């Protein structure tokens, strides 16, 4: 009897909250049917990525050349990470969601982004370790949370994979990369990440899934992947919410 009464109270409370604070579209803020759902217009505006795409950087390819196909840039200069996945192309709606999570104090959006991201790695090996691109402690103090870690935890919860929050640390503060070219980005973040000593034995010979919000040039992911491999990781995969498909400001 008590359990039934408690369930009834929870249902009434939930209904009251939904009436007072109805779910809203993560892209435009219009009222929608449920949490983490987009309105029809924003959903249609999202450009979901998939094959055919470069196996190393997730750049869409004009034709399907097979599962391991690489784009011209990755053929010419292979990445430090081994494979990349991105849920959507970086566009107006994808950008709005990422910025609301990153700067708008909307940590719940990490779950919204993690849904389509987790589907990309549903066939991942069960011993894959999930890590996030870290923030420097000064930026973490000012922002209140690391958006990449929130996404990583949600992806891990959806997939059953193990998330290691401090697998990577940022050893020095770096300036915002917005507006910098690829070479300048790489130079700015070079050597800025490390694996703490107590995590080196556990990751030796293991594969790591590195999670971030936006993939622009890949410079940050490259620097993280190099640190992970120096510490003994056998493979590094990158998973992002959005991938920039043309030269654009912002992101990493």
C-alpha positions as CSV (number, residue, x, y, z in Angstrom):
1,X,0.0,0.0,0.0
2,X,2.8,2.4,1.0
3,X,4.6,1.6,-2.3
4,X,1.5,2.3,-4.3
5,X,1.0,5.6,-2.6
6,X,4.6,6.6,-3.2
7,X,4.3,5.9,-6.9
8,X,1.1,7.9,-7.1
9,X,2.8,10.8,-5.3
10,X,5.7,10.7,-7.7
11,X,3.4,10.5,-10.7
12,X,1.4,13.6,-9.5
13,X,4.7,15.5,-8.8
14,X,6.0,14.7,-12.2
15,X,2.7,15.8,-13.9
16,X,2.8,19.0,-11.9
17,X,6.4,19.7,-12.9
18,X,5.6,19.0,-16.6
19,X,2.7,21.4,-16.5
20,X,4.7,24.2,-14.9
21,X,7.9,23.5,-16.8
22,X,7.1,21.6,-20.0
23,X,9.9,19.9,-21.9
24,X,11.4,22.2,-24.5
25,X,13.3,21.7,-27.7
26,X,17.1,21.8,-27.1
27,X,17.5,23.7,-30.4
28,X,14.9,26.5,-30.3
29,X,13.1,26.2,-26.9
30,X,9.7,25.4,-28.2
31,X,7.5,23.0,-26.2
32,X,7.9,19.4,-27.2
33,X,6.4,16.1,-26.2
34,X,9.3,14.9,-24.0
35,X,12.7,15.6,-22.6
36,X,15.7,15.4,-24.9
37,X,13.4,15.6,-28.0
38,X,13.7,18.2,-30.8
39,X,10.8,19.9,-32.5
40,X,10.2,18.8,-36.1
41,X,11.9,21.9,-37.6
42,X,15.1,21.5,-35.5
43,X,15.2,17.7,-36.0
44,X,15.0,18.2,-39.8
45,X,17.7,20.8,-39.6
46,X,20.1,18.4,-38.0
47,X,22.4,16.7,-40.5
48,X,23.1,13.2,-39.1
49,X,26.3,11.7,-40.2
50,X,27.1,8.2,-41.2
51,X,28.7,6.1,-43.9
52,X,30.2,6.6,-46.3
53,X,32.8,8.5,-44.2
54,X,36.5,8.6,-43.6
55,X,37.2,5.9,-41.0
56,X,39.9,8.1,-39.3
57,X,38.3,11.6,-39.1
58,X,34.5,11.0,-39.9
59,X,34.6,13.4,-42.9
60,X,31.7,12.3,-45.2
61,X,33.0,10.8,-48.5
62,X,31.3,11.2,-51.9
63,X,31.1,7.5,-52.4
64,X,31.3,4.3,-50.4
65,X,34.8,2.9,-50.7
66,X,34.5,0.4,-47.8
67,X,34.6,0.4,-44.0
68,X,38.3,1.4,-43.8
69,X,38.3,4.2,-46.4
70,X,40.2,7.3,-45.7
71,X,39.9,10.9,-47.0
72,X,42.8,12.4,-48.9
73,X,44.0,14.4,-45.9
74,X,44.2,11.3,-43.6
75,X,45.9,9.4,-46.4
76,X,48.5,12.1,-46.6
77,X,48.9,12.6,-42.8
78,X,47.4,9.9,-40.6
79,X,46.0,11.1,-37.3
80,X,47.2,10.2,-33.8
81,X,43.8,8.7,-33.1
82,X,42.7,5.6,-34.9
83,X,39.0,6.2,-35.7
84,X,36.5,9.0,-35.3
85,X,32.7,9.1,-35.0
86,X,30.5,12.2,-35.1
87,X,26.7,12.2,-34.6
88,X,25.9,15.3,-36.6
89,X,27.4,17.9,-38.9
90,X,28.2,21.3,-37.2
91,X,25.3,23.5,-38.2
92,X,23.0,26.1,-36.6
93,X,21.0,23.7,-34.4
94,X,24.0,21.5,-33.5
95,X,26.0,24.6,-32.6
96,X,23.2,26.0,-30.5
97,X,22.9,22.8,-28.5
98,X,26.7,22.6,-28.0
99,X,26.9,26.3,-26.9
100,X,24.0,26.0,-24.5
101,X,25.7,23.1,-22.8
102,X,29.1,24.6,-22.8
103,X,28.3,28.2,-21.8
104,X,24.6,28.4,-21.0
105,X,24.5,26.4,-17.8
106,X,22.4,23.6,-19.3
107,X,24.2,20.4,-18.2
108,X,21.1,18.3,-19.0
109,X,21.8,18.7,-22.7
110,X,24.7,16.3,-22.3
111,X,22.1,13.5,-22.2
112,X,20.4,14.9,-25.3
113,X,23.7,14.8,-27.2
114,X,24.8,11.4,-25.8
115,X,21.7,9.6,-27.3
116,X,22.7,9.7,-31.0
117,X,26.4,9.5,-30.1
118,X,26.0,6.3,-28.1
119,X,24.4,4.6,-31.1
120,X,27.6,5.1,-33.1
121,X,29.5,2.9,-30.7
122,X,26.9,0.3,-29.8
123,X,29.2,-2.4,-31.2
124,X,32.2,-1.3,-29.3
125,X,34.2,-3.9,-27.3
126,X,33.0,-4.2,-23.7
127,X,36.5,-3.4,-22.3
128,X,36.7,0.0,-24.1
129,X,37.5,2.8,-21.6
130,X,35.6,6.0,-21.9
131,X,37.5,9.3,-21.3
132,X,36.8,13.0,-21.9
133,X,38.9,15.8,-23.2
134,X,39.8,17.6,-19.9
135,X,39.5,21.2,-18.9
136,X,42.2,23.1,-17.1
137,X,41.2,23.6,-13.5
138,X,40.9,27.4,-13.9
139,X,38.4,27.0,-16.7
140,X,36.6,24.2,-14.8
141,X,36.2,26.5,-11.8
142,X,34.8,29.3,-13.9
143,X,32.4,27.1,-15.9
144,X,31.4,24.8,-13.1
145,X,31.6,21.5,-15.1
146,X,33.4,19.9,-18.0
147,X,30.8,19.5,-20.8
148,X,32.8,16.7,-22.4
149,X,32.9,14.7,-19.2
150,X,29.1,15.1,-18.8
151,X,28.6,13.7,-22.3
152,X,31.2,10.9,-21.7
153,X,29.4,9.8,-18.5
154,X,26.0,9.7,-20.3
155,X,27.5,7.8,-23.3
156,X,29.0,5.3,-20.8
157,X,25.7,4.9,-19.0
158,X,23.9,4.2,-22.3
159,X,26.5,1.7,-23.5
160,X,27.5,0.0,-20.3
161,X,31.1,1.0,-20.9
162,X,33.4,2.2,-18.0
163,X,34.0,5.9,-17.8
164,X,37.3,7.0,-16.1
165,X,36.8,10.7,-15.3
166,X,40.4,11.6,-14.7
167,X,42.1,9.4,-17.3
168,X,43.4,12.5,-18.9
169,X,44.5,15.8,-17.3
170,X,45.3,19.1,-18.8
171,X,48.8,20.1,-17.6
172,X,48.6,23.7,-18.6
173,X,46.0,26.3,-19.5
174,X,45.7,27.0,-23.2
175,X,44.0,29.9,-25.0
176,X,40.7,29.5,-26.8
177,X,41.3,28.0,-30.2
178,X,38.5,29.9,-31.9
179,X,39.8,31.7,-35.0
180,X,43.1,29.8,-35.2
181,X,44.1,27.7,-38.2
182,X,45.0,24.1,-38.0
183,X,48.7,24.6,-37.5
184,X,48.3,27.2,-34.8
185,X,45.7,25.0,-33.0
186,X,48.1,22.0,-33.0
187,X,51.0,24.2,-31.8
188,X,48.8,25.7,-29.0
189,X,47.7,22.3,-27.5
190,X,50.9,20.4,-28.1
191,X,52.0,18.7,-24.9
192,X,49.0,20.1,-22.9
193,X,47.7,16.7,-21.8
194,X,48.9,13.8,-19.8
195,X,47.8,10.5,-18.2
196,X,48.3,10.4,-14.4
197,X,50.8,7.8,-13.3
198,X,48.2,5.7,-11.5
199,X,46.2,5.2,-14.7
200,X,49.1,4.1,-16.8
201,X,49.1,0.4,-15.9
202,X,45.3,0.0,-16.3
203,X,45.3,1.5,-19.8
204,X,48.3,-0.3,-21.1
205,X,47.3,-2.3,-24.2
206,X,43.6,-1.1,-23.9
207,X,41.5,0.9,-26.3
208,X,40.1,4.3,-25.2
209,X,37.1,6.1,-26.4
210,X,37.8,9.9,-26.2
211,X,34.7,12.0,-26.0
212,X,34.4,15.7,-26.9
213,X,31.6,18.0,-28.0
214,X,32.9,19.5,-31.3
215,X,35.5,18.3,-33.8
216,X,36.9,21.2,-35.9
217,X,40.5,20.5,-36.9
218,X,41.2,17.6,-34.6
219,X,44.1,19.3,-32.9
220,X,42.9,18.8,-29.4
221,X,42.0,15.2,-30.1
222,X,45.4,14.6,-31.6
223,X,47.2,16.0,-28.5
224,X,45.0,13.8,-26.2
225,X,45.6,10.7,-28.4
226,X,49.3,11.2,-28.3
227,X,49.3,11.4,-24.5
228,X,47.2,8.3,-24.2
229,X,49.4,6.3,-26.5
230,X,52.5,7.5,-24.8
231,X,51.0,6.1,-21.6
232,X,50.4,2.7,-23.3
233,X,46.9,2.8,-24.9
234,X,46.8,0.5,-27.9
235,X,44.0,2.4,-29.7
236,X,42.2,5.7,-29.4
237,X,38.8,6.3,-30.9
238,X,37.2,9.8,-30.9
239,X,33.5,10.3,-30.4
240,X,32.0,13.8,-30.9
241,X,28.5,15.4,-31.0
242,X,29.3,17.5,-34.1
243,X,31.9,17.6,-36.8
244,X,32.8,20.8,-38.7
245,X,32.7,20.0,-42.4
246,X,34.1,23.3,-43.6
247,X,36.4,25.9,-42.3
248,X,34.5,27.6,-39.4
249,X,35.2,29.3,-36.2
250,X,34.8,27.7,-32.8
251,X,35.2,24.1,-31.6
252,X,38.4,22.2,-31.1
